[in-house]
């Protein structure tokens, strides 16, 4: 079999080019494909054996990033049909579009949930009985949560519009702001995480991470009226808790200070290790807050500040000393 024969038809030339050099053609022998394929098979077998993976499955055993990307595109359109839906949509057809789109997206999601639940069962060496019923329950609960997710996202859109002097309209915010794109994904991912499908949730979060450079773990709990301005380089860890009306800028990290290990030197999973950010806090560009510390209500954390301790409500923390200074003005970024 030649490489041309193995390639999809759309990638193959329609016919041999008259000006192609006869020695330029490729075949199995030229590329050593048999050896490459065999080595890749051995690598897969070694990995599966080391991870105690079954040698045979009925088909794909893990959810698909590509399928989830399509599901998220549909959900974004269903949540905001006249702004993120199809360009030819008219208001009189909104309900039909939303219903049809949700039917397609939720049916596709059901298949992905089944895959994750089956994967979870195999990792526990269980037979996977009851997966279909559990998957249906999860998708029903997720679908029922969409109106509340939309209302929460409306507060995020307003926070971005009111918090950025460069924003000319709420429509501009929704269409253009990477922070809002990441927050849409997070609101969806967080609900999936709560419903017991953390792998799907993580894939949804990582799709936004790839698009925007904003890394929000789906386990993070974030209140209403949340605004990430600019956004590139923002990291929000799994156990972070963020209150209402919080604004953060690019390159902010809400991370862990240290990781506990067990007796064998392996990292312990879980445990609260990320910051708590109370209501009405602003964290400027490049600031890093590490550990299970509390940033008090109404505090302002200046650019490039490094914090590993909590600060009281109303504090103004400057880079120069990273101490409570209630008279220092903090210049914002952007606009």
C-alpha positions as CSV (number, residue, x, y, z in Angstrom):
1,X,0.0,0.0,0.0
2,X,1.4,3.4,-1.0
3,X,1.1,6.5,1.1
4,X,-1.2,8.0,-1.6
5,X,-3.5,5.0,-1.3
6,X,-3.6,5.3,2.5
7,X,-4.4,9.0,2.4
8,X,-8.0,10.3,2.3
9,X,-9.2,10.9,-1.2
10,X,-9.3,14.7,-0.7
11,X,-5.5,14.6,0.0
12,X,-4.5,12.4,-3.0
13,X,-3.7,14.0,-6.4
14,X,-6.3,13.3,-9.0
15,X,-3.7,11.8,-11.3
16,X,0.0,11.5,-11.6
17,X,1.5,14.8,-12.5
18,X,3.2,14.9,-15.9
19,X,6.1,17.0,-14.5
20,X,6.6,14.9,-11.3
21,X,10.0,13.2,-11.2
22,X,9.6,9.4,-11.4
23,X,12.0,8.9,-8.5
24,X,9.9,11.2,-6.2
25,X,7.2,8.7,-5.5
26,X,6.8,7.2,-2.0
27,X,6.0,3.7,-1.0
28,X,6.1,1.5,2.1
29,X,9.7,0.6,1.6
30,X,10.8,4.2,1.1
31,X,9.2,5.3,4.4
32,X,9.7,2.1,6.4
33,X,6.0,2.3,7.3
34,X,5.8,-1.3,8.4
35,X,8.5,-0.8,11.0
36,X,7.0,2.6,12.2
37,X,3.6,1.0,12.5
38,X,5.0,-2.0,14.4
39,X,7.0,0.3,16.8
40,X,3.9,2.4,17.5
41,X,1.9,-0.8,18.2
42,X,4.5,-2.0,20.7
43,X,4.5,1.5,22.4
44,X,0.7,1.3,22.7
45,X,0.9,-2.2,24.1
46,X,3.6,-1.3,26.7
47,X,1.5,1.7,27.8
48,X,-1.8,-0.3,28.1
49,X,0.0,-3.1,30.0
50,X,1.6,-0.7,32.4
51,X,-1.8,1.0,33.0
52,X,-3.7,-2.3,33.2
53,X,-5.9,-1.3,30.3
54,X,-8.1,-3.9,28.7
55,X,-6.7,-5.2,25.4
56,X,-10.0,-5.2,23.7
57,X,-12.9,-2.8,24.0
58,X,-16.2,-2.5,22.0
59,X,-15.0,0.8,20.5
60,X,-13.7,4.2,21.6
61,X,-13.4,4.2,25.3
62,X,-12.8,7.9,26.0
63,X,-14.8,11.1,25.2
64,X,-13.9,13.1,22.1
65,X,-12.5,16.6,22.1
66,X,-13.9,17.1,18.6
67,X,-17.4,16.1,19.5
68,X,-17.4,18.2,22.6
69,X,-16.2,21.2,20.6
70,X,-19.3,20.8,18.4
71,X,-21.5,20.4,21.5
72,X,-20.1,23.6,23.0
73,X,-20.7,25.5,19.8
74,X,-24.3,24.4,19.8
75,X,-24.7,25.3,23.5
76,X,-23.3,28.8,23.0
77,X,-25.7,29.3,20.1
78,X,-28.6,28.0,22.2
79,X,-27.7,30.2,25.1
80,X,-27.3,33.4,23.0
81,X,-29.1,32.6,19.7
82,X,-29.2,36.1,18.2
83,X,-25.5,36.8,18.9
84,X,-23.7,33.4,18.9
85,X,-26.2,31.5,16.7
86,X,-26.4,31.3,12.9
87,X,-26.0,34.6,11.0
88,X,-29.4,34.3,9.2
89,X,-31.4,33.6,12.4
90,X,-34.5,35.8,13.0
91,X,-36.2,36.4,16.3
92,X,-39.4,34.7,15.2
93,X,-37.5,31.5,14.7
94,X,-35.4,31.6,18.0
95,X,-37.4,29.0,19.9
96,X,-37.3,26.5,17.0
97,X,-33.6,27.0,16.6
98,X,-32.9,26.7,20.3
99,X,-35.0,23.5,20.6
100,X,-33.5,21.9,17.5
101,X,-30.0,22.9,18.6
102,X,-30.4,21.6,22.2
103,X,-31.9,18.3,21.0
104,X,-28.8,17.7,18.8
105,X,-26.3,18.9,21.4
106,X,-27.8,17.1,24.4
107,X,-28.1,13.8,22.4
108,X,-24.5,14.1,21.5
109,X,-23.6,15.0,25.1
110,X,-25.5,11.8,26.2
111,X,-23.1,9.7,24.2
112,X,-20.1,11.5,25.7
113,X,-21.4,11.1,29.2
114,X,-21.9,7.3,28.6
115,X,-18.3,7.1,27.4
116,X,-17.0,8.8,30.6
117,X,-19.2,6.7,32.9
118,X,-18.0,3.6,31.2
119,X,-14.4,4.7,31.6
120,X,-15.0,5.4,35.3
121,X,-16.5,1.9,35.8
122,X,-13.6,0.2,34.0
123,X,-11.1,2.1,36.2
124,X,-12.9,0.7,39.2
125,X,-13.0,-2.7,37.6
126,X,-16.8,-2.6,37.7
127,X,-19.1,-4.1,35.0
128,X,-20.6,-0.7,34.2
129,X,-24.2,-1.7,35.0
130,X,-26.6,1.2,35.1
131,X,-24.4,3.5,33.0
132,X,-27.3,4.3,30.5
133,X,-29.7,5.4,33.3
134,X,-27.1,7.4,35.1
135,X,-26.0,9.1,31.9
136,X,-29.6,10.1,31.1
137,X,-30.1,11.5,34.5
138,X,-26.9,13.6,34.2
139,X,-27.9,15.0,30.8
140,X,-31.4,15.8,32.0
141,X,-30.1,17.7,35.0
142,X,-27.6,19.5,32.9
143,X,-30.3,20.6,30.4
144,X,-32.5,21.8,33.2
145,X,-29.6,23.9,34.5
146,X,-29.2,25.8,31.2
147,X,-31.7,28.7,32.0
148,X,-29.8,29.4,35.3
149,X,-26.5,29.3,33.4
150,X,-27.8,31.8,31.0
151,X,-28.9,34.1,33.8
152,X,-25.5,33.8,35.5
153,X,-23.8,34.6,32.2
154,X,-25.9,37.7,31.7
155,X,-24.4,39.1,35.0
156,X,-20.9,38.3,33.6
157,X,-21.6,40.1,30.4
158,X,-22.9,43.2,32.3
159,X,-19.8,43.1,34.6
160,X,-17.5,43.1,31.6
161,X,-19.4,46.0,29.9
162,X,-19.5,48.1,33.1
163,X,-15.9,47.2,34.1
164,X,-14.2,48.1,30.8
165,X,-14.3,51.7,29.6
166,X,-13.3,50.4,26.1
167,X,-16.5,48.3,25.8
168,X,-19.0,50.0,23.6
169,X,-21.9,47.6,24.0
170,X,-22.8,44.3,25.7
171,X,-22.9,42.8,22.2
172,X,-19.2,43.7,21.7
173,X,-18.4,42.0,25.0
174,X,-20.2,38.8,24.0
175,X,-18.8,38.6,20.5
176,X,-15.2,39.7,21.1
177,X,-14.0,39.3,24.7
178,X,-11.9,36.2,25.3
179,X,-12.6,36.4,29.1
180,X,-16.3,36.0,28.4
181,X,-15.7,33.1,26.1
182,X,-13.7,31.4,28.8
183,X,-16.4,32.1,31.4
184,X,-19.1,30.6,29.2
185,X,-17.1,27.4,29.0
186,X,-16.5,27.5,32.8
187,X,-20.2,27.8,33.7
188,X,-20.9,24.8,31.5
189,X,-17.8,22.8,32.7
190,X,-18.5,23.6,36.4
191,X,-22.0,22.1,36.1
192,X,-20.7,19.0,34.4
193,X,-18.1,18.7,37.1
194,X,-20.8,18.9,39.8
195,X,-22.8,16.3,38.0
196,X,-20.0,13.7,38.2
197,X,-18.3,13.8,34.8
198,X,-15.0,15.6,35.6
199,X,-13.2,14.4,32.5
200,X,-15.9,15.9,30.2
201,X,-15.7,19.1,32.3
202,X,-12.0,19.3,32.0
203,X,-12.1,18.9,28.2
204,X,-14.6,21.7,28.0
205,X,-12.3,23.9,30.1
206,X,-9.3,23.0,28.0
207,X,-11.1,23.9,24.8
208,X,-11.5,27.4,26.2
209,X,-7.9,27.4,27.5
210,X,-6.7,26.6,24.0
211,X,-8.8,29.3,22.4
212,X,-8.1,32.1,24.9
213,X,-5.0,31.3,27.0
214,X,-7.2,31.4,30.1
215,X,-7.0,28.3,32.3
216,X,-9.9,27.9,34.7
217,X,-10.3,24.5,36.4
218,X,-13.9,23.3,36.2
219,X,-13.9,22.7,40.0
220,X,-13.4,26.4,40.8
221,X,-16.5,28.0,42.3
222,X,-17.1,31.5,40.9
223,X,-19.9,33.8,41.8
224,X,-21.9,36.1,39.6
225,X,-20.8,39.3,37.9
226,X,-17.3,37.9,37.2
227,X,-15.0,39.7,34.7
228,X,-11.7,38.7,33.3
229,X,-10.2,41.6,31.3
230,X,-7.8,40.7,28.5
231,X,-7.2,37.4,30.1
232,X,-4.2,35.8,28.5
233,X,-2.2,33.8,31.1
234,X,-4.9,33.7,33.8
235,X,-4.8,30.6,35.9
236,X,-7.5,29.7,38.5
237,X,-7.0,26.4,40.4
238,X,-9.4,23.6,41.2
239,X,-10.4,24.6,44.7
240,X,-10.4,28.4,44.3
241,X,-13.5,30.1,45.5
242,X,-14.4,33.5,44.0
243,X,-17.2,35.7,45.2
244,X,-19.5,38.1,43.4
245,X,-18.4,41.1,41.4
246,X,-14.8,40.1,41.2
247,X,-12.5,41.5,38.4
248,X,-9.2,40.1,37.4
249,X,-6.7,41.0,34.7
250,X,-4.3,39.1,32.5
251,X,-1.6,36.8,33.9
252,X,-3.2,36.6,37.3
253,X,-2.6,33.2,39.1
254,X,-4.8,31.9,41.9
255,X,-2.7,28.8,42.6
256,X,-1.5,26.4,45.2
257,X,1.5,27.2,47.4
258,X,2.6,23.6,48.0
259,X,1.5,20.1,47.4
260,X,1.3,17.4,50.1
261,X,2.8,14.0,49.4
262,X,2.0,10.6,50.8
263,X,4.4,8.1,52.4
264,X,5.7,7.0,49.0
265,X,6.4,10.5,47.8
266,X,3.4,10.7,45.5
267,X,1.2,13.8,45.4
268,X,-2.0,13.6,47.3
269,X,-5.1,14.3,45.3
270,X,-7.7,16.8,46.4
271,X,-7.7,19.0,49.4
272,X,-8.4,22.8,49.6
273,X,-5.2,24.5,48.4
274,X,-6.2,27.5,46.4
275,X,-7.3,31.1,47.4
276,X,-10.6,32.3,48.5
277,X,-11.4,35.7,46.9
278,X,-14.3,37.5,48.5
279,X,-16.9,39.8,46.9
280,X,-15.9,43.1,45.1
281,X,-12.1,42.3,44.8
282,X,-9.9,43.6,42.0
283,X,-6.7,41.8,41.1
284,X,-4.5,43.6,38.6
285,X,-2.2,42.1,35.9
286,X,0.5,39.7,36.8
287,X,-0.5,39.2,40.5
288,X,0.1,35.8,42.0
289,X,-1.9,34.6,45.0
290,X,-0.9,31.2,46.4
291,X,-2.3,28.8,49.0
292,X,-5.6,28.6,50.9
293,X,-5.5,32.3,51.9
294,X,-8.4,34.8,51.9
295,X,-8.5,38.0,50.0
296,X,-11.0,40.1,52.0
297,X,-14.0,41.8,50.5
298,X,-13.3,44.9,48.5
299,X,-9.5,44.4,48.5
300,X,-7.4,45.6,45.6
301,X,-4.3,43.6,44.7
302,X,-1.8,45.6,42.6
303,X,0.0,44.4,39.5
304,X,2.8,41.8,39.9
305,X,2.2,41.4,43.6
306,X,3.2,38.0,45.0
307,X,1.0,37.0,48.0
308,X,1.1,33.9,50.1
309,X,-0.9,35.3,53.0
310,X,-4.4,36.6,53.4
311,X,-5.3,40.3,53.4
312,X,-8.2,42.0,55.3
313,X,-11.2,43.5,53.7
314,X,-10.7,46.8,52.0
315,X,-6.9,46.4,51.7
316,X,-4.8,48.0,49.0
317,X,-1.8,45.9,48.3
318,X,1.1,47.4,46.3
319,X,4.0,45.7,44.6
320,X,6.6,47.6,46.6
321,X,5.9,46.0,49.9
322,X,2.9,43.6,49.5
323,X,1.6,45.0,52.8
324,X,-1.7,46.6,53.7
325,X,-1.6,50.2,52.5
326,X,-5.0,51.9,52.5
327,X,-3.8,55.1,50.8
328,X,-2.0,53.8,47.8
329,X,-3.9,54.2,44.5
330,X,-3.7,51.3,42.2
331,X,-3.6,52.0,38.5
332,X,-5.7,49.7,36.4
333,X,-4.8,48.2,33.1
334,X,-6.7,48.2,29.7
335,X,-9.5,50.4,28.6
